């Protein structure tokens, strides 16, 4: 099949897959196909009754001090932060309606596009665009990614690289369409390749073959911009992240985009500890963002505020080095607490 025919077939398939079907497949922004999640949590009772777990909670609280007490409380629960849809489902609350939010320029060279529950990231460079994640489906690529990029002043034809955060359909859903239409090179961590090739959401999120593996510490340069790629196994075996040299106020600030924060095994915890201590702290990363709002620092309310009024002085997403380092230390201690509650913490 030629690229043109394949692209046409993908578009037809997307048009035939209704919004209702997408919502039934675990909701907009849900996984609905792809790599199996490795999330494995203690029960609330296990977490509360484990002396070892609560010792790590106390350590996280001490790291947080008075100025980051809310951060320790946010991360130190039996599940850790979760997508709003999952948290509401667990509480028996109705699903919130999906609302298109983008484009939101969070930094001079970093723009969020997409919905209130899942998004993608546009990094413009002097030689084209790096796109991190592609929303739920071919329909989203056509009806959300392309028009929102154009609204923000970007030409989708300039997408040169597509990075897939992990192998769930709400992250790779539009990649097949964009890969074929714009001949963009797709990168993903190899442990999730099989899931990405299978696709998800019926025909709405067609599978595709990534063209490059992602290795920890890998540098990806396009024009005047070099991003650093990181491996964050846990939510899926091939979850990744990206450190972007974001520009604001005439300065460059390293920003970490993380496609998952779960550390369900000792090996996963060790991988995050390496990334945090040996990479992100040394890069002086100043903020932590996720493709799902309201998990890391990019709360939906804050992003909407920045969309409405771009910061003129200090940036509300940027942390001083001491706070950024403590943010990561808190995440690690809270992950240790969850493992300890299950008797799975070994170091």
Secondary structure, 3 states (H helix, E strand, C coil): CCHHHHHHHHHHHHHHCCHHHHHHCCCCCCCCCECCCCCCCCCHHHHHHCHHHHHHHHHHHHHHCCCCHHHHHHHCCCCCCCCHHHHHHHCCCCCCCCCECCCEEEECCEEEEEECCCEEEEEEECCEEEEECCCCCHHHHHHHHHHHHHHCCCCHHHEEEEECCCCEHHHHCCHHHHHHHHCCEEECCHHHHHHHHHCECCCCECCCCCCECCCCCCEEEECCEEEEEEECCCCCCCCEEEEEEEEECCEEEEEEEECCCCCCCHHHHHHHHHHHHHHHCCCCCCEEECCCCCCCCCCHHHHHHHHHCCCCCCCCCCCCHHHHHHHHHHHHHHHHHHHHHCCCCCC
